[in-house]
């Protein structure tokens, strides 16, 4: 193989705060006179709406915590 070696990727983990359901629709009150229910979309503050968090960096062999 020639050229630089590709970087190793670590798999993303599911966010513990939202369990992967990163965005929720929250109703903002009763229906208006037209019958519409107004909702707000709210993202998880921990993962910012992605549903995943980066995996922790592995400790180096022989290193100290």
C-alpha positions as CSV (number, residue, x, y, z in Angstrom):
1,X,0.0,0.0,0.0
2,X,1.4,3.4,-0.9
3,X,0.6,6.7,0.6
4,X,-0.5,7.7,4.1
5,X,-2.4,5.2,6.2
6,X,-6.1,6.1,6.8
7,X,-7.0,7.4,10.2
8,X,-8.8,4.9,12.5
9,X,-12.3,6.0,13.3
10,X,-14.0,5.2,16.6
11,X,-17.7,4.4,16.6
12,X,-20.0,7.0,18.0
13,X,-21.9,6.1,21.1
14,X,-25.6,6.8,21.7
15,X,-26.1,9.8,24.0
16,X,-27.0,8.8,27.5
17,X,-29.2,11.8,28.2
18,X,-31.6,11.3,25.3
19,X,-31.0,7.7,24.3
20,X,-30.6,8.7,20.7
21,X,-33.9,10.6,20.5
22,X,-32.1,14.0,20.1
23,X,-35.0,16.2,19.1
24,X,-38.4,16.5,20.7
25,X,-41.6,18.4,19.8
26,X,-43.1,20.2,22.7
27,X,-46.6,21.7,22.4
28,X,-46.8,25.4,23.4
29,X,-50.4,25.5,24.7
30,X,-53.9,24.9,23.4
31,X,-55.0,24.9,19.8
32,X,-55.5,28.3,18.1
33,X,-58.9,29.3,16.5
34,X,-57.9,27.6,13.2
35,X,-57.3,24.2,15.0
36,X,-53.5,24.3,14.7
37,X,-51.4,23.0,17.6
38,X,-48.2,25.1,17.8
39,X,-45.1,23.1,18.7
40,X,-41.5,23.9,19.4
41,X,-38.6,21.6,18.4
42,X,-36.1,21.2,21.2
43,X,-32.6,19.6,20.9
44,X,-30.9,17.6,23.5
45,X,-28.4,20.0,25.3
46,X,-25.8,17.2,25.8
47,X,-25.4,16.1,22.1
48,X,-26.8,19.2,20.4
49,X,-29.4,17.2,18.5
50,X,-27.2,14.6,17.0
51,X,-28.2,11.6,19.2
52,X,-24.5,10.5,19.5
53,X,-21.5,11.5,21.6
54,X,-17.9,10.8,20.7
55,X,-16.3,7.7,22.2
56,X,-13.8,8.4,25.0
57,X,-10.2,8.4,24.1
58,X,-8.5,5.1,25.0
59,X,-5.9,5.3,27.7
60,X,-2.4,4.9,26.3
61,X,-0.7,1.6,27.2
62,X,1.4,2.0,30.3
63,X,0.0,5.5,31.0
64,X,-1.4,6.7,34.3
65,X,-4.8,8.1,34.9
